[in-house]
Amino acid sequence: MNKKITIAIDGFSSTGKSTLAKELAKHLGYVYVDTGAMYRAVAFYAMQAGYIGKGFFDALSLINSLPSIKLTFKFNADLGFGEMYLNDVNVEAAIRTIEVSNFVSLVAEISEVRSKLVEQQQEMGKNKGIVMDGRDIGTVVFPDADLKIFMTASPMTRAERRFKELQKKGDHVTFDEVLKNVEERDYIDTHRADSPLVKARDAIEFDNSNITREEQLENVLKLLDL
């Protein structure tokens, strides 16, 4: 493809959005942006600052702290993608824990947080040649994206994937904890007042409950007529 385009990938948690987006970006030589990592980094900041924890959330303090939160991606040649940096500190591993997962959807509900991050995301993609994944990419960030994909899979399938992923990392969690987290995030993501998770009208839906990563990539590349 000579003409650079914008590819927006939305969907539920643990549907493999980031995996597909990374593979597409690599194949096309595009920039990849994981917007979920940005929200996770803000949630991690809130946790570290004592603004959020089990049973409490001081949203106002987080909102007031937004000007002091600097988010950047720095490309890691060994990994083949950009890692998340919070105030110049690599937090890529720290933001992938179940603890951060438990709070990220609550943080993402805050309109001021979304406004700050959406502005940054739109700036990142102004020159096209980008693959971005998240919850509102095709509906809010890039409503005119050239290709929109909406990914889904059953909660049980997604929980199994996430559980295996966390086990590999050495996190001590139970399957029931992970399933509960998946279901709670689904509810919050689809019911928040600001930019809820919905399938854009012109998005192509992919249920990847029963297909492999290879099949998934192949199917999406066919859409691009490569």
GUGU-387799 format. One record per residue (C-alpha): residue number from 1; residue in three letters; y, x, z. Coordinates in steps of 0.5 Angstrom, whole numbers, plus 2048, in hexadecimal, padded with zeros to 3 digits. Layout:
# residues N
<atom><seq>NUM</seq><type>ALA</type><yy>Y</yy><xx>X</xx><zz>Z</zz></atom>
...
***
This chain:
# residues 226
<atom><seq>1</seq><type>MET</type><yy>800</yy><xx>800</xx><zz>800</zz></atom>
<atom><seq>2</seq><type>ASN</type><yy>807</yy><xx>803</xx><zz>7FE</zz></atom>
<atom><seq>3</seq><type>LYS</type><yy>80B</yy><xx>7FE</xx><zz>801</zz></atom>
<atom><seq>4</seq><type>LYS</type><yy>80B</yy><xx>7FE</xx><zz>809</zz></atom>
<atom><seq>5</seq><type>ILE</type><yy>80A</yy><xx>7F8</xx><zz>80D</zz></atom>
<atom><seq>6</seq><type>THR</type><yy>80A</yy><xx>7F5</xx><zz>814</zz></atom>
<atom><seq>7</seq><type>ILE</type><yy>803</yy><xx>7F3</xx><zz>817</zz></atom>
<atom><seq>8</seq><type>ALA</type><yy>804</yy><xx>7EF</xx><zz>81D</zz></atom>
<atom><seq>9</seq><type>ILE</type><yy>7FD</yy><xx>7EE</xx><zz>821</zz></atom>
<atom><seq>10</seq><type>ASP</type><yy>7FD</yy><xx>7E9</xx><zz>827</zz></atom>
<atom><seq>11</seq><type>GLY</type><yy>7F8</yy><xx>7E6</xx><zz>82B</zz></atom>
<atom><seq>12</seq><type>PHE</type><yy>7F5</yy><xx>7E5</xx><zz>832</zz></atom>
<atom><seq>13</seq><type>SER</type><yy>7F3</yy><xx>7EB</xx><zz>837</zz></atom>
<atom><seq>14</seq><type>SER</type><yy>7ED</yy><xx>7EF</xx><zz>835</zz></atom>
<atom><seq>15</seq><type>THR</type><yy>7EC</yy><xx>7ED</xx><zz>82E</zz></atom>
<atom><seq>16</seq><type>GLY</type><yy>7ED</yy><xx>7F4</xx><zz>82B</zz></atom>
<atom><seq>17</seq><type>LYS</type><yy>7F4</yy><xx>7F3</xx><zz>829</zz></atom>
<atom><seq>18</seq><type>SER</type><yy>7F6</yy><xx>7FA</xx><zz>82A</zz></atom>
<atom><seq>19</seq><type>THR</type><yy>7EF</yy><xx>7FD</xx><zz>827</zz></atom>
<atom><seq>20</seq><type>LEU</type><yy>7F0</yy><xx>7F9</xx><zz>821</zz></atom>
<atom><seq>21</seq><type>ALA</type><yy>7F8</yy><xx>7FB</xx><zz>821</zz></atom>
<atom><seq>22</seq><type>LYS</type><yy>7F6</yy><xx>803</xx><zz>822</zz></atom>
<atom><seq>23</seq><type>GLU</type><yy>7F1</yy><xx>803</xx><zz>81C</zz></atom>
<atom><seq>24</seq><type>LEU</type><yy>7F6</yy><xx>7FF</xx><zz>817</zz></atom>
<atom><seq>25</seq><type>ALA</type><yy>7FB</yy><xx>804</xx><zz>819</zz></atom>
<atom><seq>26</seq><type>LYS</type><yy>7F7</yy><xx>80A</xx><zz>818</zz></atom>
<atom><seq>27</seq><type>HIS</type><yy>7F4</yy><xx>807</xx><zz>811</zz></atom>
<atom><seq>28</seq><type>LEU</type><yy>7FB</yy><xx>805</xx><zz>80E</zz></atom>
<atom><seq>29</seq><type>GLY</type><yy>7FF</yy><xx>80B</xx><zz>811</zz></atom>
<atom><seq>30</seq><type>TYR</type><yy>803</yy><xx>806</xx><zz>815</zz></atom>
<atom><seq>31</seq><type>VAL</type><yy>807</yy><xx>807</xx><zz>81C</zz></atom>
<atom><seq>32</seq><type>TYR</type><yy>803</yy><xx>803</xx><zz>822</zz></atom>
<atom><seq>33</seq><type>VAL</type><yy>806</yy><xx>800</xx><zz>827</zz></atom>
<atom><seq>34</seq><type>ASP</type><yy>802</yy><xx>7FD</xx><zz>82D</zz></atom>
<atom><seq>35</seq><type>THR</type><yy>807</yy><xx>7F8</xx><zz>830</zz></atom>
<atom><seq>36</seq><type>GLY</type><yy>802</yy><xx>7F6</xx><zz>836</zz></atom>
<atom><seq>37</seq><type>ALA</type><yy>803</yy><xx>7FD</xx><zz>838</zz></atom>
<atom><seq>38</seq><type>MET</type><yy>80A</yy><xx>7FC</xx><zz>839</zz></atom>
<atom><seq>39</seq><type>TYR</type><yy>809</yy><xx>7F6</xx><zz>83D</zz></atom>
<atom><seq>40</seq><type>ARG</type><yy>804</yy><xx>7FA</xx><zz>841</zz></atom>
<atom><seq>41</seq><type>ALA</type><yy>809</yy><xx>800</xx><zz>843</zz></atom>
<atom><seq>42</seq><type>VAL</type><yy>80E</yy><xx>7FB</xx><zz>845</zz></atom>
<atom><seq>43</seq><type>ALA</type><yy>809</yy><xx>7F7</xx><zz>84A</zz></atom>
<atom><seq>44</seq><type>PHE</type><yy>807</yy><xx>7FE</xx><zz>84C</zz></atom>
<atom><seq>45</seq><type>TYR</type><yy>80E</yy><xx>800</xx><zz>84E</zz></atom>
<atom><seq>46</seq><type>ALA</type><yy>80F</yy><xx>7FA</xx><zz>852</zz></atom>
<atom><seq>47</seq><type>MET</type><yy>808</yy><xx>7FB</xx><zz>856</zz></atom>
<atom><seq>48</seq><type>GLN</type><yy>80B</yy><xx>802</xx><zz>857</zz></atom>
<atom><seq>49</seq><type>ALA</type><yy>811</yy><xx>800</xx><zz>859</zz></atom>
<atom><seq>50</seq><type>GLY</type><yy>80E</yy><xx>7FB</xx><zz>85E</zz></atom>
<atom><seq>51</seq><type>TYR</type><yy>811</yy><xx>7F5</xx><zz>85A</zz></atom>
<atom><seq>52</seq><type>ILE</type><yy>80A</yy><xx>7F2</xx><zz>859</zz></atom>
<atom><seq>53</seq><type>GLY</type><yy>804</yy><xx>7F1</xx><zz>85C</zz></atom>
<atom><seq>54</seq><type>LYS</type><yy>7FE</yy><xx>7EC</xx><zz>85F</zz></atom>
<atom><seq>55</seq><type>GLY</type><yy>802</yy><xx>7E6</xx><zz>860</zz></atom>
<atom><seq>56</seq><type>PHE</type><yy>809</yy><xx>7E8</xx><zz>85F</zz></atom>
<atom><seq>57</seq><type>PHE</type><yy>80E</yy><xx>7EA</xx><zz>859</zz></atom>
<atom><seq>58</seq><type>ASP</type><yy>815</yy><xx>7EC</xx><zz>85A</zz></atom>
<atom><seq>59</seq><type>ALA</type><yy>817</yy><xx>7EA</xx><zz>853</zz></atom>
<atom><seq>60</seq><type>LEU</type><yy>81E</yy><xx>7EB</xx><zz>854</zz></atom>
<atom><seq>61</seq><type>SER</type><yy>81E</yy><xx>7F2</xx><zz>856</zz></atom>
<atom><seq>62</seq><type>LEU</type><yy>81A</yy><xx>7F4</xx><zz>850</zz></atom>
<atom><seq>63</seq><type>ILE</type><yy>81F</yy><xx>7F0</xx><zz>84C</zz></atom>
<atom><seq>64</seq><type>ASN</type><yy>824</yy><xx>7F4</xx><zz>84F</zz></atom>
<atom><seq>65</seq><type>SER</type><yy>820</yy><xx>7FB</xx><zz>84E</zz></atom>
<atom><seq>66</seq><type>LEU</type><yy>81F</yy><xx>7FA</xx><zz>847</zz></atom>
<atom><seq>67</seq><type>PRO</type><yy>825</yy><xx>7FE</xx><zz>844</zz></atom>
<atom><seq>68</seq><type>SER</type><yy>821</yy><xx>804</xx><zz>848</zz></atom>
<atom><seq>69</seq><type>ILE</type><yy>81B</yy><xx>803</xx><zz>844</zz></atom>
<atom><seq>70</seq><type>LYS</type><yy>81A</yy><xx>808</xx><zz>83E</zz></atom>
<atom><seq>71</seq><type>LEU</type><yy>814</yy><xx>806</xx><zz>83A</zz></atom>
<atom><seq>72</seq><type>THR</type><yy>812</yy><xx>80B</xx><zz>834</zz></atom>
<atom><seq>73</seq><type>PHE</type><yy>80B</yy><xx>80C</xx><zz>830</zz></atom>
<atom><seq>74</seq><type>LYS</type><yy>80A</yy><xx>814</xx><zz>82F</zz></atom>
<atom><seq>75</seq><type>PHE</type><yy>804</yy><xx>815</xx><zz>82A</zz></atom>
<atom><seq>76</seq><type>ASN</type><yy>7FE</yy><xx>819</xx><zz>82C</zz></atom>
<atom><seq>77</seq><type>ALA</type><yy>7FB</yy><xx>81C</xx><zz>826</zz></atom>
<atom><seq>78</seq><type>ASP</type><yy>7F4</yy><xx>81D</xx><zz>82A</zz></atom>
<atom><seq>79</seq><type>LEU</type><yy>7F4</yy><xx>815</xx><zz>82B</zz></atom>
<atom><seq>80</seq><type>GLY</type><yy>7F7</yy><xx>813</xx><zz>825</zz></atom>
<atom><seq>81</seq><type>PHE</type><yy>7FC</yy><xx>80E</xx><zz>828</zz></atom>
<atom><seq>82</seq><type>GLY</type><yy>802</yy><xx>80E</xx><zz>82C</zz></atom>
<atom><seq>83</seq><type>GLU</type><yy>801</yy><xx>80E</xx><zz>834</zz></atom>
<atom><seq>84</seq><type>MET</type><yy>806</yy><xx>80A</xx><zz>838</zz></atom>
<atom><seq>85</seq><type>TYR</type><yy>80B</yy><xx>80E</xx><zz>83C</zz></atom>
<atom><seq>86</seq><type>LEU</type><yy>80F</yy><xx>80B</xx><zz>842</zz></atom>
<atom><seq>87</seq><type>ASN</type><yy>816</yy><xx>80E</xx><zz>843</zz></atom>
<atom><seq>88</seq><type>ASP</type><yy>813</yy><xx>815</xx><zz>840</zz></atom>
<atom><seq>89</seq><type>VAL</type><yy>80C</yy><xx>814</xx><zz>844</zz></atom>
<atom><seq>90</seq><type>ASN</type><yy>805</yy><xx>813</xx><zz>840</zz></atom>
<atom><seq>91</seq><type>VAL</type><yy>803</yy><xx>80D</xx><zz>843</zz></atom>
<atom><seq>92</seq><type>GLU</type><yy>7FE</yy><xx>80B</xx><zz>83E</zz></atom>
<atom><seq>93</seq><type>ALA</type><yy>7F8</yy><xx>80B</xx><zz>843</zz></atom>
<atom><seq>94</seq><type>ALA</type><yy>7FB</yy><xx>808</xx><zz>849</zz></atom>
<atom><seq>95</seq><type>ILE</type><yy>7FD</yy><xx>802</xx><zz>845</zz></atom>
<atom><seq>96</seq><type>ARG</type><yy>7F6</yy><xx>800</xx><zz>843</zz></atom>
<atom><seq>97</seq><type>THR</type><yy>7F3</yy><xx>7FF</xx><zz>849</zz></atom>
<atom><seq>98</seq><type>ILE</type><yy>7F1</yy><xx>7F8</xx><zz>84C</zz></atom>
<atom><seq>99</seq><type>GLU</type><yy>7F7</yy><xx>7F8</xx><zz>851</zz></atom>
<atom><seq>100</seq><type>VAL</type><yy>7FC</yy><xx>7F8</xx><zz>84C</zz></atom>
<atom><seq>101</seq><type>SER</type><yy>7F8</yy><xx>7F3</xx><zz>848</zz></atom>
<atom><seq>102</seq><type>ASN</type><yy>7F9</yy><xx>7EE</xx><zz>84D</zz></atom>
<atom><seq>103</seq><type>PHE</type><yy>800</yy><xx>7EF</xx><zz>84D</zz></atom>
<atom><seq>104</seq><type>VAL</type><yy>802</yy><xx>7F0</xx><zz>846</zz></atom>
<atom><seq>105</seq><type>SER</type><yy>802</yy><xx>7E9</xx><zz>844</zz></atom>
<atom><seq>106</seq><type>LEU</type><yy>807</yy><xx>7E7</xx><zz>84A</zz></atom>
<atom><seq>107</seq><type>VAL</type><yy>80C</yy><xx>7EC</xx><zz>848</zz></atom>
<atom><seq>108</seq><type>ALA</type><yy>80C</yy><xx>7EA</xx><zz>841</zz></atom>
<atom><seq>109</seq><type>GLU</type><yy>80E</yy><xx>7E3</xx><zz>842</zz></atom>
<atom><seq>110</seq><type>ILE</type><yy>815</yy><xx>7E6</xx><zz>844</zz></atom>
<atom><seq>111</seq><type>SER</type><yy>81A</yy><xx>7E4</xx><zz>83F</zz></atom>
<atom><seq>112</seq><type>GLU</type><yy>81E</yy><xx>7EA</xx><zz>840</zz></atom>
<atom><seq>113</seq><type>VAL</type><yy>818</yy><xx>7EF</xx><zz>840</zz></atom>
<atom><seq>114</seq><type>ARG</type><yy>816</yy><xx>7EC</xx><zz>839</zz></atom>
<atom><seq>115</seq><type>SER</type><yy>81D</yy><xx>7EC</xx><zz>836</zz></atom>
<atom><seq>116</seq><type>LYS</type><yy>81D</yy><xx>7F4</xx><zz>838</zz></atom>
<atom><seq>117</seq><type>LEU</type><yy>817</yy><xx>7F5</xx><zz>835</zz></atom>
<atom><seq>118</seq><type>VAL</type><yy>817</yy><xx>7F1</xx><zz>82F</zz></atom>
<atom><seq>119</seq><type>GLU</type><yy>81E</yy><xx>7F4</xx><zz>82D</zz></atom>
<atom><seq>120</seq><type>GLN</type><yy>81A</yy><xx>7FB</xx><zz>82D</zz></atom>
<atom><seq>121</seq><type>GLN</type><yy>814</yy><xx>7F9</xx><zz>829</zz></atom>
<atom><seq>122</seq><type>GLN</type><yy>819</yy><xx>7F6</xx><zz>824</zz></atom>
<atom><seq>123</seq><type>GLU</type><yy>81D</yy><xx>7FC</xx><zz>823</zz></atom>
<atom><seq>124</seq><type>MET</type><yy>816</yy><xx>800</xx><zz>823</zz></atom>
<atom><seq>125</seq><type>GLY</type><yy>814</yy><xx>7FC</xx><zz>81D</zz></atom>
<atom><seq>126</seq><type>LYS</type><yy>81A</yy><xx>7FB</xx><zz>819</zz></atom>
<atom><seq>127</seq><type>ASN</type><yy>818</yy><xx>800</xx><zz>813</zz></atom>
<atom><seq>128</seq><type>LYS</type><yy>811</yy><xx>7FD</xx><zz>813</zz></atom>
<atom><seq>129</seq><type>GLY</type><yy>80B</yy><xx>801</xx><zz>812</zz></atom>
<atom><seq>130</seq><type>ILE</type><yy>809</yy><xx>7FE</xx><zz>819</zz></atom>
<atom><seq>131</seq><type>VAL</type><yy>803</yy><xx>7FB</xx><zz>81C</zz></atom>
<atom><seq>132</seq><type>MET</type><yy>805</yy><xx>7F8</xx><zz>823</zz></atom>
<atom><seq>133</seq><type>ASP</type><yy>800</yy><xx>7F4</xx><zz>827</zz></atom>
<atom><seq>134</seq><type>GLY</type><yy>802</yy><xx>7EF</xx><zz>82D</zz></atom>
<atom><seq>135</seq><type>ARG</type><yy>803</yy><xx>7E8</xx><zz>82F</zz></atom>
<atom><seq>136</seq><type>ASP</type><yy>809</yy><xx>7E6</xx><zz>82B</zz></atom>
<atom><seq>137</seq><type>ILE</type><yy>80A</yy><xx>7EB</xx><zz>825</zz></atom>
<atom><seq>138</seq><type>GLY</type><yy>809</yy><xx>7E6</xx><zz>820</zz></atom>
<atom><seq>139</seq><type>THR</type><yy>80D</yy><xx>7E0</xx><zz>823</zz></atom>
<atom><seq>140</seq><type>VAL</type><yy>813</yy><xx>7E4</xx><zz>827</zz></atom>
<atom><seq>141</seq><type>VAL</type><yy>813</yy><xx>7EB</xx><zz>825</zz></atom>
<atom><seq>142</seq><type>PHE</type><yy>811</yy><xx>7EB</xx><zz>81E</zz></atom>
<atom><seq>143</seq><type>PRO</type><yy>811</yy><xx>7E4</xx><zz>81B</zz></atom>
<atom><seq>144</seq><type>ASP</type><yy>812</yy><xx>7E6</xx><zz>814</zz></atom>
<atom><seq>145</seq><type>ALA</type><yy>80C</yy><xx>7EB</xx><zz>815</zz></atom>
<atom><seq>146</seq><type>ASP</type><yy>808</yy><xx>7EC</xx><zz>80E</zz></atom>
<atom><seq>147</seq><type>LEU</type><yy>802</yy><xx>7EB</xx><zz>811</zz></atom>
<atom><seq>148</seq><type>LYS</type><yy>800</yy><xx>7E8</xx><zz>818</zz></atom>
<atom><seq>149</seq><type>ILE</type><yy>7FA</yy><xx>7E8</xx><zz>81B</zz></atom>
<atom><seq>150</seq><type>PHE</type><yy>7F8</yy><xx>7E4</xx><zz>821</zz></atom>
<atom><seq>151</seq><type>MET</type><yy>7F1</yy><xx>7E6</xx><zz>825</zz></atom>
<atom><seq>152</seq><type>THR</type><yy>7ED</yy><xx>7E2</xx><zz>82A</zz></atom>
<atom><seq>153</seq><type>ALA</type><yy>7E6</yy><xx>7E2</xx><zz>82D</zz></atom>
<atom><seq>154</seq><type>SER</type><yy>7E3</yy><xx>7DF</xx><zz>832</zz></atom>
<atom><seq>155</seq><type>PRO</type><yy>7E5</yy><xx>7E0</xx><zz>83A</zz></atom>
<atom><seq>156</seq><type>MET</type><yy>7DE</yy><xx>7E2</xx><zz>83B</zz></atom>
<atom><seq>157</seq><type>THR</type><yy>7DE</yy><xx>7E7</xx><zz>835</zz></atom>
<atom><seq>158</seq><type>ARG</type><yy>7E4</yy><xx>7EA</xx><zz>837</zz></atom>
<atom><seq>159</seq><type>ALA</type><yy>7E3</yy><xx>7EB</xx><zz>83E</zz></atom>
<atom><seq>160</seq><type>GLU</type><yy>7DC</yy><xx>7EF</xx><zz>83C</zz></atom>
<atom><seq>161</seq><type>ARG</type><yy>7E0</yy><xx>7F3</xx><zz>838</zz></atom>
<atom><seq>162</seq><type>ARG</type><yy>7E5</yy><xx>7F5</xx><zz>83D</zz></atom>
<atom><seq>163</seq><type>PHE</type><yy>7E0</yy><xx>7F6</xx><zz>843</zz></atom>
<atom><seq>164</seq><type>LYS</type><yy>7DC</yy><xx>7FB</xx><zz>83F</zz></atom>
<atom><seq>165</seq><type>GLU</type><yy>7E3</yy><xx>7FE</xx><zz>83D</zz></atom>
<atom><seq>166</seq><type>LEU</type><yy>7E5</yy><xx>7FF</xx><zz>844</zz></atom>
<atom><seq>167</seq><type>GLN</type><yy>7DE</yy><xx>801</xx><zz>847</zz></atom>
<atom><seq>168</seq><type>LYS</type><yy>7DE</yy><xx>807</xx><zz>842</zz></atom>
<atom><seq>169</seq><type>LYS</type><yy>7E5</yy><xx>809</xx><zz>845</zz></atom>
<atom><seq>170</seq><type>GLY</type><yy>7E2</yy><xx>809</xx><zz>84C</zz></atom>
<atom><seq>171</seq><type>ASP</type><yy>7E6</yy><xx>803</xx><zz>84E</zz></atom>
<atom><seq>172</seq><type>HIS</type><yy>7E2</yy><xx>7FF</xx><zz>854</zz></atom>
<atom><seq>173</seq><type>VAL</type><yy>7E2</yy><xx>7F8</xx><zz>852</zz></atom>
<atom><seq>174</seq><type>THR</type><yy>7DE</yy><xx>7F2</xx><zz>851</zz></atom>
<atom><seq>175</seq><type>PHE</type><yy>7DC</yy><xx>7EE</xx><zz>84B</zz></atom>
<atom><seq>176</seq><type>ASP</type><yy>7DF</yy><xx>7E8</xx><zz>84F</zz></atom>
<atom><seq>177</seq><type>GLU</type><yy>7E6</yy><xx>7EB</xx><zz>850</zz></atom>
<atom><seq>178</seq><type>VAL</type><yy>7E6</yy><xx>7ED</xx><zz>849</zz></atom>
<atom><seq>179</seq><type>LEU</type><yy>7E5</yy><xx>7E6</xx><zz>847</zz></atom>
<atom><seq>180</seq><type>LYS</type><yy>7EA</yy><xx>7E3</xx><zz>84C</zz></atom>
<atom><seq>181</seq><type>ASN</type><yy>7EF</yy><xx>7E8</xx><zz>849</zz></atom>
<atom><seq>182</seq><type>VAL</type><yy>7EE</yy><xx>7E6</xx><zz>842</zz></atom>
<atom><seq>183</seq><type>GLU</type><yy>7EE</yy><xx>7DE</xx><zz>843</zz></atom>
<atom><seq>184</seq><type>GLU</type><yy>7F4</yy><xx>7DF</xx><zz>848</zz></atom>
<atom><seq>185</seq><type>ARG</type><yy>7F8</yy><xx>7E3</xx><zz>842</zz></atom>
<atom><seq>186</seq><type>ASP</type><yy>7F6</yy><xx>7DE</xx><zz>83D</zz></atom>
<atom><seq>187</seq><type>TYR</type><yy>7F9</yy><xx>7D9</xx><zz>841</zz></atom>
<atom><seq>188</seq><type>ILE</type><yy>800</yy><xx>7DC</xx><zz>843</zz></atom>
<atom><seq>189</seq><type>ASP</type><yy>800</yy><xx>7DF</xx><zz>83C</zz></atom>
<atom><seq>190</seq><type>THR</type><yy>800</yy><xx>7D8</xx><zz>838</zz></atom>
<atom><seq>191</seq><type>HIS</type><yy>804</yy><xx>7D4</xx><zz>83E</zz></atom>
<atom><seq>192</seq><type>ARG</type><yy>80A</yy><xx>7D9</xx><zz>83F</zz></atom>
<atom><seq>193</seq><type>ALA</type><yy>811</yy><xx>7D6</xx><zz>83D</zz></atom>
<atom><seq>194</seq><type>ASP</type><yy>813</yy><xx>7DC</xx><zz>839</zz></atom>
<atom><seq>195</seq><type>SER</type><yy>80F</yy><xx>7DE</xx><zz>833</zz></atom>
<atom><seq>196</seq><type>PRO</type><yy>808</yy><xx>7DB</xx><zz>835</zz></atom>
<atom><seq>197</seq><type>LEU</type><yy>802</yy><xx>7DD</xx><zz>831</zz></atom>
<atom><seq>198</seq><type>VAL</type><yy>801</yy><xx>7D9</xx><zz>82B</zz></atom>
<atom><seq>199</seq><type>LYS</type><yy>7FE</yy><xx>7DA</xx><zz>824</zz></atom>
<atom><seq>200</seq><type>ALA</type><yy>804</yy><xx>7DA</xx><zz>81F</zz></atom>
<atom><seq>201</seq><type>ARG</type><yy>803</yy><xx>7D5</xx><zz>81A</zz></atom>
<atom><seq>202</seq><type>ASP</type><yy>802</yy><xx>7DA</xx><zz>814</zz></atom>
<atom><seq>203</seq><type>ALA</type><yy>7FE</yy><xx>7DF</xx><zz>818</zz></atom>
<atom><seq>204</seq><type>ILE</type><yy>7F6</yy><xx>7E0</xx><zz>816</zz></atom>
<atom><seq>205</seq><type>GLU</type><yy>7F2</yy><xx>7DF</xx><zz>81C</zz></atom>
<atom><seq>206</seq><type>PHE</type><yy>7EC</yy><xx>7E4</xx><zz>81D</zz></atom>
<atom><seq>207</seq><type>ASP</type><yy>7E7</yy><xx>7E2</xx><zz>822</zz></atom>
<atom><seq>208</seq><type>ASN</type><yy>7E3</yy><xx>7E8</xx><zz>824</zz></atom>
<atom><seq>209</seq><type>SER</type><yy>7DE</yy><xx>7E6</xx><zz>829</zz></atom>
<atom><seq>210</seq><type>ASN</type><yy>7D8</yy><xx>7E8</xx><zz>824</zz></atom>
<atom><seq>211</seq><type>ILE</type><yy>7DB</yy><xx>7ED</xx><zz>81F</zz></atom>
<atom><seq>212</seq><type>THR</type><yy>7DB</yy><xx>7F4</xx><zz>820</zz></atom>
<atom><seq>213</seq><type>ARG</type><yy>7E1</yy><xx>7F9</xx><zz>820</zz></atom>
<atom><seq>214</seq><type>GLU</type><yy>7DF</yy><xx>7FB</xx><zz>819</zz></atom>
<atom><seq>215</seq><type>GLU</type><yy>7DF</yy><xx>7F4</xx><zz>816</zz></atom>
<atom><seq>216</seq><type>GLN</type><yy>7E5</yy><xx>7F2</xx><zz>819</zz></atom>
<atom><seq>217</seq><type>LEU</type><yy>7E9</yy><xx>7F8</xx><zz>816</zz></atom>
<atom><seq>218</seq><type>GLU</type><yy>7E6</yy><xx>7F7</xx><zz>80F</zz></atom>
<atom><seq>219</seq><type>ASN</type><yy>7E8</yy><xx>7EF</xx><zz>80F</zz></atom>
<atom><seq>220</seq><type>VAL</type><yy>7EF</yy><xx>7F1</xx><zz>811</zz></atom>
<atom><seq>221</seq><type>LEU</type><yy>7EF</yy><xx>7F6</xx><zz>80C</zz></atom>
<atom><seq>222</seq><type>LYS</type><yy>7ED</yy><xx>7F1</xx><zz>807</zz></atom>
<atom><seq>223</seq><type>LEU</type><yy>7F3</yy><xx>7ED</xx><zz>808</zz></atom>
<atom><seq>224</seq><type>LEU</type><yy>7F8</yy><xx>7F3</xx><zz>806</zz></atom>
<atom><seq>225</seq><type>ASP</type><yy>7F4</yy><xx>7F3</xx><zz>800</zz></atom>
<atom><seq>226</seq><type>LEU</type><yy>7F2</yy><xx>7FB</xx><zz>801</zz></atom>
***
